Amino acid sequence: MEFIIRNCNTSDLTKLVELCQKHAEYEKASYTPEGKEDKLKVALFAESPKLYCLIVEFNAAIIGYATYTFDYSTWDAADFMYLDCLYLEDTARGFGIGEAIIEKLKQIAVDKNCINIQWQTPTFNTKAIKFYNRIGANAKDKVRFSLTL
């Protein structure tokens, strides 16, 4: 399977929101698409972006995405990349695309002087956990909390 990993552009936003909805469903989370396209446009394409996005394309169709930010670790006193989302359509899994995305993210993180890439996945997402273990990632047992404001 020949695919392209590229930066997101504004014409990708409608499909990105669709993939976000599929990703949320896959992770058994709620998601409301209303207004997300405009908000993502601001976050991704502002003069100082809050969010960055890679798009995976196959035969001119968008089949996946990865979004990330840069943050700072108090304990390490250093910058790190936070991988917020990584999602591939079911039909795109098993072709090495996830690994190619991780390699691209590693290079971006190194270029930005990050000490590591951090992310999370639900405990029931056993396929993702197996993939992350296979590529050499280390898991930390923590419980993530969210406080609605």
C-alpha positions as CSV (number, residue, x, y, z in Angstrom):
1,M,0.0,0.0,0.0
2,E,1.5,3.3,-1.1
3,F,0.5,6.2,1.1
4,I,1.5,9.7,1.8
5,I,1.9,11.3,5.3
6,R,1.7,15.1,5.0
7,N,0.7,18.2,7.0
8,C,-2.9,19.0,7.3
9,N,-4.3,21.9,5.2
10,T,-7.6,23.8,5.5
11,S,-9.2,21.7,2.8
12,D,-8.8,18.6,5.0
13,L,-10.8,19.9,7.9
14,T,-14.2,18.4,7.0
15,K,-12.7,14.9,6.6
16,L,-10.6,15.5,9.8
17,V,-13.8,16.1,11.8
18,E,-15.3,12.9,10.3
19,L,-12.3,10.9,11.3
20,C,-12.4,12.5,14.8
21,Q,-16.0,11.2,15.1
22,K,-14.9,7.7,14.0
23,H,-12.0,7.8,16.4
24,A,-14.3,8.8,19.3
25,E,-16.7,6.0,18.4
26,Y,-13.8,3.5,18.3
27,E,-12.7,4.7,21.8
28,K,-16.3,4.5,23.1
29,A,-16.3,8.3,23.8
30,S,-18.8,11.0,23.1
31,Y,-18.2,13.5,20.3
32,T,-20.1,16.3,18.8
33,P,-18.9,17.5,15.4
34,E,-20.8,20.8,15.5
35,G,-18.4,23.8,15.4
36,K,-15.3,21.6,15.4
37,E,-14.2,22.5,11.9
38,D,-14.0,26.2,12.7
39,K,-12.3,25.6,16.1
40,L,-9.7,23.2,14.6
41,K,-9.0,25.7,11.8
42,V,-8.1,28.3,14.5
43,A,-6.0,25.8,16.5
44,L,-4.1,24.4,13.5
45,F,-3.6,27.4,11.3
46,A,-3.1,30.4,13.7
47,E,0.1,32.3,13.6
48,S,1.2,30.3,16.7
49,P,-0.7,27.0,16.4
50,K,-1.9,25.2,19.5
51,L,-2.2,21.9,17.6
52,Y,-0.4,20.2,14.7
53,C,-1.8,17.5,12.4
54,L,-0.5,14.9,10.0
55,I,-2.8,13.5,7.4
56,V,-2.5,10.0,5.9
57,E,-3.6,9.8,2.2
58,F,-4.0,6.8,0.0
59,N,-5.3,7.1,-3.6
60,A,-6.2,10.8,-2.9
61,A,-8.4,9.7,0.0
62,I,-7.7,10.7,3.6
63,I,-7.5,7.5,5.6
64,G,-6.0,8.6,8.9
65,Y,-4.5,11.4,11.0
66,A,-2.3,12.2,13.9
67,T,-2.5,15.3,16.0
68,Y,0.1,16.5,18.5
69,T,1.3,19.4,20.6
70,F,4.5,20.4,22.4
71,D,4.6,20.6,26.2
72,Y,7.0,20.9,29.0
73,S,7.8,18.4,31.7
74,T,8.5,19.7,35.2
75,W,10.2,16.5,36.3
76,D,12.5,16.3,33.3
77,A,12.9,20.1,32.9
78,A,12.6,19.6,29.2
79,D,10.2,19.8,26.2
80,F,8.2,16.8,25.0
81,M,5.8,16.0,22.2
82,Y,2.3,14.9,23.2
83,L,0.6,12.7,20.7
84,D,-3.1,13.6,21.2
85,C,-4.7,11.4,18.6
86,L,-3.6,8.7,16.2
87,Y,-6.3,7.1,14.1
88,L,-6.4,5.0,10.9
89,E,-9.5,3.7,9.1
90,D,-10.0,0.0,9.7
91,T,-9.0,-0.8,6.1
92,A,-5.7,1.1,6.6
93,R,-4.5,-0.9,9.6
94,G,-1.8,-3.6,9.3
95,F,0.2,-2.0,6.4
96,G,2.9,-0.2,8.4
97,I,1.2,3.2,8.3
98,G,1.1,3.5,12.1
99,E,4.8,2.8,12.3
100,A,5.5,5.3,9.6
101,I,3.5,8.0,11.4
102,I,5.5,7.3,14.6
103,E,8.8,7.6,12.7
104,K,7.6,10.9,11.2
105,L,6.6,12.2,14.7
106,K,10.0,11.0,16.1
107,Q,11.8,13.1,13.6
108,I,9.6,16.2,14.2
109,A,10.2,15.8,18.0
110,V,13.9,15.4,17.6
111,D,14.0,18.5,15.4
112,K,12.1,20.4,18.2
113,N,14.6,19.2,20.8
114,C,12.0,17.1,22.6
115,I,13.2,14.4,25.0
116,N,10.3,12.0,24.3
117,I,6.8,11.5,22.8
118,Q,4.0,10.8,25.3
119,W,0.5,9.6,24.6
120,Q,-2.3,7.4,26.1
121,T,-4.8,4.9,24.9
122,P,-7.7,3.2,26.6
123,T,-6.9,-0.1,28.4
124,F,-9.4,-1.9,26.2
125,N,-7.6,-0.9,23.0
126,T,-5.5,-4.1,23.0
127,K,-4.4,-3.8,19.3
128,A,-3.0,-0.4,19.9
129,I,-1.2,-1.5,23.1
130,K,0.3,-4.4,21.3
131,F,1.5,-2.1,18.5
132,Y,3.0,0.4,21.0
133,N,4.8,-2.4,22.8
134,R,6.1,-3.7,19.5
135,I,7.6,-0.4,18.5
136,G,9.4,-0.1,21.9
137,A,7.2,2.3,23.8
138,N,7.0,2.0,27.6
139,A,3.6,2.2,29.4
140,K,3.0,3.9,32.7
141,D,0.0,2.9,34.8
142,K,-1.9,6.0,35.6
143,V,-5.5,7.0,35.7
144,R,-6.5,10.0,33.6
145,F,-9.0,12.4,35.1
146,S,-11.1,15.1,33.4
147,L,-12.8,17.9,35.2
148,T,-15.5,19.5,33.2
149,L,-15.6,23.3,33.4
